[in-house]
């Protein structure tokens, strides 16, 4: 909580490594979790002594929260100009550059709207003709006809992207933060899939194992008390 208020500004200025956190409100995730655990622990302890008072407090606090924060269930304000949310030019230029600090360092940023790529794949040498394309949440697939040559995939490099040409995995070059590879003459299918990295897989396994142990620990504790 202290790291989210102005009083902590001296620490933010004195410790350069804190810039990695980017925003003070990132500490809110820790504060919200801990405050929930503390509130639940207080009510659980009070419930053993005064069950009726605990029930009353739970109901009262729930009603108070809904009453106080109910206004946030509906938008407080909104922009009536809906066109800018559907206009592709506005989205690819004005909206996208608002958070371009999240882009990889080596990605070459477009200097104007005209420089923004308008195709998922483009030919650098030769010609490419898109025959069919499909896109899902984590997969994009393009069927194309190529005269042969070097092509660029307008997709920011990230270790989780797995690329395939004609259902065979490839290891393309990374130039200016995007993928480049050669295609032979003829028809091809190019597929980009967002898969789990080893670090992400390990983190997911640890999360599942940790939650499982927590649930088993709670069950064992309650079973022991009942016996």
N, C-alpha and C positions, 0 to 999 in steps of 0.2 A: 504493500500500500504506500509505503514511504517513497518508493522509487517512481511512483506515478504522480507525485505532487511537486510543486515548484521548489519545495524545501530541499529536494534531492539534486537540484541543478548543479551544485558544486561537485557532486560525485560524477555526474554525467560529463562534466567538463574536465575532470581530473583523470578519469580512467578511459583512455582511448578505445580500449577493447569493447566498451559498452555500445559503440556504434554498430556492432554486429547485430544488436537487438533491434535497431532501427527506430522503434517507437516505444515510448514509456508504457502505453496501454497494453503492450504484450504481457506485462506482468499481471494483467487482469485475469488471465486464464488461471494463474496460480492462486491469486486472491479469491476468485470465485469458487474454486474447488475446495480450498482450505476453509473458507467461511461456511460452505455447505456442510463440510465434515464437522466443524465445530458446533454449528447449530444443531445438526442431527445428534451429536454426542451429548449436548446439553439436554435436549428433549428426551433422549434415551435414559439418561441418568435421572432426570426429574420424573420420568414415567414410573420408575421403580418405587418412588416415594409418594408421589401425588398423581396417580393415573388420570383422574378427572381434570385436574388443572392442566396437565399436559395436553389432553384432548382439546380442551377449550383454547389453549394457546395455538395449537396447530390450526384449528378452524378459524380462529380470529386472525392469525397472521396470513393465512391463505386468502381470506376475504379482503383484508387490508391491502395485500399485494395486488389483487385483481382490481380493487377500487382505485388504487394509486397509479398503477401502471396500465390500466385498461385502455387509456388513450393511445398507447403505443401499438395496439392491435390494428389500428387504422392509420394510414399515412397522414402525417401532420401537414405535409405540403407535397406537391408534385408538379412536374412540368407538363403543361398541356400541349407543348410542341412535340407530338409523337413522331413526327417525320424524322427527326434526328436519331431516333432509336432504330429506324428501319433503313435509313439511307446508307448504302454500302460505303460510299466515299467518306461520309462523316465518321462512320465506325472505324474504317481502316486508317484514317489519318488523325482526326481530332480526338477520338476516344482512346485509341490505342496508345498514343504517345503520352497520355496522362500518367501511366504507370510503366513507362519504358525503363525505369531503373531496375526492373526485374529481368530485363533481357541480359543474355550473356555478354561479357565484356568485349569479346571479339566479334560480336555480331555487328555488321555494318548497317547503321541506321539510315533509312531514307531521308533525304534532305527536303523533299517536296512530295506532294500528292502524286505527281507524275512518276516518281521513283518507287512508289509502293508496288510490290509485286501483285499482279491481278490473276495469276495462275499458280496452281500448286506445283506444277512442273513446267520448266521452260528449257528450250534448246539454246545452248551456247554456240555449238557448231552443228550444221545440218538443220533439219526440220523435224518438228514433232507435231502430230495431229492427235488430239484427244478424241477417242472413240466413245468412251463411257467412263463415268466416275461415280463412286459411292463413298459415303462417309458415315461412320458410326462414332460413338463416344470416344473410343480409343484406337480406332483404325480408319485409315483412309486408303482407298484402292483406286487406281487409275488404269484403264486399258487404253493403249495408244499405239500409234503407228509411227515409226521412226525411220528416217533416211540414214541413220547411223551418225554417231558423234557424241560429243560431251553434253550432258544435261545437268541442270541444277534443280534441286528439290528445295522449294522455298519453305523450309522448315528449320527452325532454330535447333542447333545441335543440343542434344541432351542424352546421357547414357541410357536412358530408358527406351529410346526409340530404336526399334528393330526394323531394318529395311530388307525387303525381298524383291527380287526381279524374277518373274516367271516362277514364283514359288520357291526360289533358291535364295538363301540369306547372303547378303553382300556386306562388304566393309568399305563404304565409300570414303572419299576424301572429305575433309571439312575445310572449307575455304570461306573466309569472312563470316564464320559462324553458321554456315548452312552446308548442306550436303551436295557433293558433285560426284558423278560417276559416268561411265561410258555405256552407251547402248549400241548394239549391232543393228544393222538394217532389218526391218520387218516389224511384226506386231509383238508387243510385250505387255505384261501386266506389272505395275509397280505398286507395292504395298508398304505402308508405314504403320507399324503397330506399337502402341505404348505398353510396354511390359514392365514387370517388377524388376528392379535392380537388386543385386545381392544384399545391399544394405537394407532396402525396403522389405525384402523377404524376411531377413533376420529380425527386423523390428516387428513385423507382423506376428512372427512365431513367438517372440518374447511377450508380446501383448496378449496373445491367446493363452499362452502358458501361465502368465501372471494372473489373468482374470480367472482361469480355471483353478489355480491354487488358492486364490482369494475366496472363491465360492465354496471350494471343498473345506477350507479352513472355517468358514462361517457355519457350514453344515455340521462339521465335526464338533465345533464349540457348542452349538445348540443341542446336539445329540448328547454330548457329555453332561450338560447341565440338566437335561431331562431325566437322564439316568441317575 
